[in-house]
Amino acid sequence: MQGTLPTTIGLLTHLQLMYLSSNQLSGTLPTQLGNLYSLDGLYLSRNQFSGTIPAQISSLPLSALFVDSNTQLCACFMFDHSIQYCQKDNIGTNCDCPYSPCGNDPCQYNSSCISTPN
């Protein structure tokens, strides 16, 4: 699959699992991902997403977040809860952000953001 994620993805409010890993998806992630109130797993690994991961997903009931191998994607927000499985290796490193969302697995509530060296 290739292309971008449409903003209408936010209409899937009862979606529990989104597995879009290993495609050729690109562009920015829509803020409407934050409307997926039932989402337990978000798998976006090995694509070509860019920009910042929308902070709106930080309050979703995620137990799994996989955004690894999106080298132009930046993560900059704090989670509202613990995340059991979190993979963010090989994402953007030139991000203007004082912390990263996952730190060491598992993601921790509030302490999930770890200061990065300047």
PyMOL commands that set and color helices and strands:
alter all, ss='L'
color gray80, all
select helices_A, chain A and resi 7-11+31-35+55-59
alter helices_A, ss='H'
color red, helices_A
select strands_A, chain A and resi 2-3+17-19+24-27+41-43+48-52+64-66+72-74+85-87+99-100+114-115
alter strands_A, ss='S'
color yellow, strands_A
deselect
rebuild
show_as cartoon
